[in-house]
Amino acid sequence: MRMFFSPRISALAVVFGAVLGATAMAGSANAANPLELNFWLSGPRYDGNMGQCESALSAISAQFAQKEGRFWNSDLRITGFADVREVAYRPWEGPNSAYNAIPRRFCSASAMLNDGHPRMVHYSIIEDGGFAGTGLDSGVEWCVVGLDRNWAYNPRCRSAKP
């Protein structure tokens, strides 16, 4: 059986082979050129404007109550905070730092729960970490020691610290 290829199919095969060969021989990707940077690719601009440690406490209380009720069928609530303190502010800055890392303020506090047990809370306030990174508010990530039921920050909320 003899196979015939039309000139059109042969031309397409040559073009496809040339494109494939050029792609295979191309070097690594380069960074955006100055023209591309004019189209909103200028990179992150962080000012380090975040609230103080006390500014996140109401958000932590509300989120804790919501999580406990919705996911763990629990009536636990945070009734108050004491010994609120900053642990670190942008701890990675220095000679071996991550350039343009998202600014964070790390804090700790003692929280009193409605079960009568005080527990440590470790949390961070993140610049532009609010809803969809809009910058309208700071985001808060937190962990209550002993109540990290899904083990997101275990052991003992160590991953919530700097």
N, C-alpha and C positions, 0 to 999 in steps of 0.2 A: 504494500500500500504506500503510495507516495503522497506526501503532504506538501501543500503549497501555501505560502504566506503571501498575503497581498502586500504591496508596497506601503500601504497605510499602516498595517500592523507592524511591519519592520521599522518604520520611522518612529512609531510610538515606543517600541522596544528600545531603540537607540536613545531616545529622549529620556525614558525612564531609567535606563542604565547610567546615563550621564548625571542625572539628578541624584541617583543613589550613590554614585561614585563621589560626587562633589560633597555630599552630606557625610560620607564616611571619612573623607580626607580633611574635613573641616576641623579646626582646632577647638579649644574650649570656648565657652561663651564668655563674652566680654561684658564689662559693666555698662550701664547706660551712658550713652554719649551726651554731650551738652544739649543737643536738640531734643533728645528724649527726656532729659531732666526738666524741660520746660512744660511737660505735660503731666504734672502732679507726681513726679517720681523723685522729689527732692529729698525724701527720707524723713525720719521722725524728728520732731522738734519738741524736746521736753524741757520744761522750765523748772521742774521740781516743786511746783505749787500743789501741795496736798494739805489736807487738814491735819490738825494735831491729833494725838492719840484719842483724846476725849470725843472728837467729832464722829468717830465710827461706832461708839457704844450703842446708840439707838438702833443702828442698822444691824449690828450683831444680835441684839436682843430680839428684834423682829424676825430675822432670818433663822435664828435658833428655834424660836417658837414654831415657825412655819415648818421647818425641817422635822422637828420632833413630832408634831401633830400629823403631818402629811405622810411621812415615810416610816415612822417608828411607832405610831399610834400611842404616843406618850403625851402626858399633860405637863411635862417639865417646862419651866419658864425661868428666865433669868430675872431676878427681882432687883438686883443692884450690882454695882461694881465698886471695888476698892483697890488701892495701890496701883493706879494706872500709871504706866511709865513707858518711855521710849527705850527700846533696846538697841536699835541701830537705824541710821538713816543713810541710804545708798551705800551699804557696806562694801560693795565691790569696787568702789572708786579707789584708785591708787595706781601705782606703776604697772601692775599686771591686771588692770581692770578691763571689763567689757565696755568698749566704746559705745556710747549712746544706749546703754541699757535702760530699761524702763525704770524710772525712779520709784522707790518704795520706802515707806517708813514702817519699821517693824516695832511692834508694841506688845506688852504683856499686861495683864490685869488679873485680879482675883474676882471671880464672879460668884455671887450668892444665888443659889437656885431655890425654887420653891419647895424642894425636898429637904432643905435645911443644910445641905452640904456645900461648902465653898469649893470651887474648882478653879484652876488656872485656865486662862484663855490666852492663847498666842494668836496674834493677828498682824496683818500687814495692810497698809493703805497704799493703793497703787494709782499713780497718776494716769489719767485716761483709761482707767480700768472699769469705768461704769458701763452702762448698757451700750453695747456695740462699739465701745471705745470712742464715744462721741465727745468725750471731754467735758460733758455737762456736769459730771460728778466724778468723784474718785471711787474706785472699786475697793471692796474689802474682802479679803480672804481670811478666814478664822478657823480655829480649832479649839474645842473645849476638851481639856485633858480628862480622859476616862469616858468620854462620850463621843469618841470618833468611831461610831458604830460601823461605818463602811470602810474603815481603815485607810482613808484617803491620806492622812498625815502621820500614821503610826510609825514607829512606836512612840507613845506618849507625846504625840503632836510634834515630833522633832522636825518634820518637814515644813512646818509652819513658821519655824524660826529662821533667822538669817544663816 
